């Protein structure tokens, strides 16, 4: 066996390659999409979105009952809205007694005034309102459940 085969320079290179591989694997693992949203079929996603809309607080009630409000501007055809529905349902289950969860379908003309009022330019748009209806925050697109949970906790504190 050749004693110079694994010289210090070769060992350093091997360590560098091993570290790069470990970093690449960790990066892929940490940046992959959540599997729950990937496993949601279009039909299941639409059903979850419809169920969430059915359980939602009516807009007029939310604007007069003195509780903070989360308004979701959504569309049935929106895949991101469908993927977000299970997380919103979970948050509704946890915070529903303290916060109004309102669902406004942007394809329904009855909500055109609210779409303009809250500047809903994309779906999903989540708008958080204090009990006095002042806008606290607005999110457009996919929002991690943990971020929403933090903002809802701040809304009720």
C-alpha positions in Angstrom: 0.0 0.0 0.0 1.3 3.4 -0.9 1.8 5.6 2.2 1.4 8.8 0.2 -2.0 7.8 -1.2 -3.9 9.7 1.5 -1.8 12.8 2.0 -3.1 15.7 4.1 -4.1 17.6 1.0 -6.2 14.6 -0.2 -7.8 14.4 3.2 -8.7 18.0 3.2 -10.3 17.7 -0.2 -12.3 14.7 0.9 -13.5 16.5 4.0 -14.5 19.5 1.9 -16.4 17.3 -0.5 -18.1 15.5 2.4 -19.1 18.9 3.9 -20.5 20.1 0.6 -22.6 16.9 0.2 -23.9 17.2 3.8 -24.8 20.9 3.2 -26.6 20.0 -0.1 -28.6 17.3 1.6 -29.6 19.5 4.5 -30.5 22.4 2.1 -32.8 20.1 0.1 -34.4 18.7 3.3 -35.0 22.2 4.8 -36.3 23.8 1.6 -38.7 21.1 0.4 -42.4 22.0 0.3 -44.6 20.8 3.1 -45.9 17.4 2.2 -49.4 18.0 3.5 -50.1 20.6 0.8 -48.5 18.4 -1.9 -50.7 15.4 -1.0 -53.9 17.5 -1.2 -55.7 16.6 -4.4 -57.5 19.3 -6.4 -60.9 17.9 -5.3 -59.8 17.5 -1.7 -58.4 21.1 -1.7 -61.6 22.5 -3.2 -63.7 20.6 -0.6 -61.5 21.9 2.3 -61.8 25.4 0.9 -65.6 25.1 0.6 -65.9 23.7 4.1 -63.8 26.6 5.4 -66.1 29.1 3.6 -69.2 27.4 5.0 -67.8 27.6 8.6 -66.8 31.3 8.2 -68.3 34.2 10.0 -70.5 36.3 7.7 -68.9 39.6 6.8 -71.6 41.8 8.2 -71.5 39.9 11.6 -67.7 40.2 11.7 -67.8 43.9 11.1 -70.2 44.5 14.0 -69.4 42.0 16.8 -66.4 43.7 18.3 -63.9 40.9 17.7 -60.7 41.0 15.7 -61.0 39.6 12.2 -59.1 37.6 9.6 -60.5 38.1 6.1 -59.4 35.7 3.4 -60.0 36.9 -0.2 -60.0 33.6 -2.2 -61.1 31.9 -5.4 -62.3 28.3 -5.8 -59.9 27.9 -8.7 -56.8 29.1 -6.7 -54.5 26.1 -5.9 -52.7 28.1 -3.2 -56.1 28.9 -1.6 -57.0 25.2 -1.6 -53.6 24.3 -0.1 -53.9 26.9 2.6 -57.4 25.8 3.6 -56.4 23.0 6.1 -54.0 25.4 7.9 -56.7 28.0 8.1 -59.2 25.4 9.3 -56.8 24.4 12.1 -56.3 28.1 13.1 -60.1 28.6 13.0 -60.5 25.6 15.3 -58.0 27.1 17.7 -58.9 30.8 17.6 -62.5 30.8 16.3 -64.0 31.8 19.6 -61.8 34.9 19.8 -61.3 35.9 16.1 -63.8 36.2 13.2 -62.7 34.1 10.2 -64.3 35.6 7.1 -64.1 34.2 3.6 -64.8 36.4 0.6 -64.8 34.8 -2.9 -63.3 37.4 -5.3 -65.3 35.9 -8.1 -68.6 36.9 -6.3 -69.6 40.4 -7.4 -71.2 41.1 -4.1 -67.7 41.5 -2.6 -66.4 44.1 -5.1 -66.6 46.9 -2.6 -64.6 45.0 0.0 -62.1 43.9 -2.7 -61.5 47.6 -3.4 -61.6 48.7 0.2 -58.9 46.2 1.3 -56.9 46.4 -2.0 -57.2 42.7 -2.8 -55.1 42.3 -5.9 -54.2 38.7 -5.6 -55.4 35.5 -4.0 -55.2 34.3 -1.4 -55.0 37.6 0.5 -55.3 37.5 4.2 -56.1 40.7 5.9 -56.0 41.0 9.7 -58.2 43.6 11.4 -58.3 44.8 15.0 -61.7 44.8 16.8 -62.2 48.4 15.6 -61.7 47.2 12.0 -58.3 48.9 11.6 -56.0 46.9 9.3 -53.1 45.3 11.2 -51.5 43.4 8.5 -52.0 41.9 5.0 -50.5 38.8 3.5 -50.7 37.8 -0.2 -49.9 34.2 -1.3 -48.8 31.2 0.7 -48.2 32.1 4.4 -46.7 29.5 6.8 -49.1 28.5 9.6 -46.5 29.5 12.2 -46.4 33.1 10.9 -50.2 33.3 10.9 -50.4 31.8 14.4 -48.0 34.5 15.7 -50.0 37.3 14.1 -53.3 35.9 15.4 -51.9 35.6 18.9 -50.7 39.2 18.7 -54.2 40.2 17.4 -55.9 38.9 20.5 -53.3 40.0 23.1 
